[in-house]
Amino acid sequence: VAGIPKTVLHVHLEGTLEPELAFALAERNGIEPGSQGFPYETLEQLRAAYRFADLGAFLDVYYAVAGVLRTEDDFCELARAYAQRLRDN
């Protein structure tokens, strides 16, 4: 089964946002690390938060990182990054 090609049937684009890009977009959009809307002070804290314990933890991270997406360019960069990961895998 591991060697059989797979496809993604359903994905929310915001849910594909990796921690590194989330931090870069937060900085670009003037969002302070550790702020109420983006409570992660370091990239390492955000990476750790991606190890979800339950649905509530997932949603906390999902909404925080989705909040850094502010401009059309942000969404374009996210889509390119996701497409690149799909191509590489």
C-alpha positions in Angstrom: 0.0 0.0 0.0 2.8 2.4 0.8 4.1 2.3 -2.8 0.7 2.9 -4.4 0.2 6.5 -5.7 -2.2 8.6 -3.6 -4.3 11.6 -4.2 -5.7 14.3 -1.9 -9.5 14.3 -2.1 -10.1 17.2 0.2 -7.9 19.9 1.7 -8.3 23.4 3.1 -5.5 25.5 1.6 -5.0 27.2 5.0 -4.4 23.9 6.6 -1.4 23.3 4.4 0.5 26.3 5.9 3.8 25.1 7.2 5.3 26.7 10.4 8.2 28.3 8.5 6.0 30.1 6.0 3.5 31.0 8.7 6.2 32.8 10.6 7.5 34.5 7.5 4.0 35.8 6.5 3.4 36.9 10.1 6.6 39.0 10.0 5.8 40.4 6.5 2.3 41.4 7.6 3.4 43.0 10.9 2.0 40.4 13.2 3.9 40.2 16.4 5.0 36.7 17.5 3.4 36.0 20.9 0.4 38.3 20.2 -3.1 37.3 20.9 -3.9 36.3 17.4 -0.5 34.6 16.8 0.5 33.2 20.2 3.8 31.5 19.2 6.9 33.4 20.2 9.3 31.2 18.3 9.3 28.9 15.3 10.1 26.1 17.6 7.0 26.7 19.6 4.9 26.7 16.5 6.5 23.5 15.3 5.7 21.9 18.6 2.1 23.1 18.4 1.8 21.1 15.1 1.9 17.9 17.1 -1.8 18.1 17.9 -3.2 16.3 20.9 -6.8 16.6 19.9 -9.2 18.5 17.6 -9.2 21.5 19.8 -5.4 21.8 19.6 -5.6 21.5 15.9 -8.2 24.2 15.6 -6.2 26.6 17.8 -3.2 26.2 15.5 -5.3 26.3 12.3 -7.0 29.6 13.2 -3.7 31.2 14.4 -1.8 30.4 11.3 -4.7 31.1 9.0 -4.8 34.6 10.5 -1.4 35.4 9.0 -2.8 35.1 5.5 -3.8 38.7 4.8 -3.1 39.4 1.1 -3.5 37.9 -2.3 0.2 37.4 -2.4 0.1 35.4 0.8 -2.4 33.0 -0.6 -0.4 32.7 -3.9 2.8 32.0 -1.9 1.0 29.4 0.1 -0.5 27.7 -3.0 2.9 27.6 -4.6 4.5 26.1 -1.5 1.8 23.4 -1.2 2.1 22.6 -5.0 5.9 22.3 -4.6 5.5 19.8 -1.7 3.0 17.8 -3.7 5.3 17.7 -6.7 8.3 16.7 -4.5 6.4 13.8 -2.9 
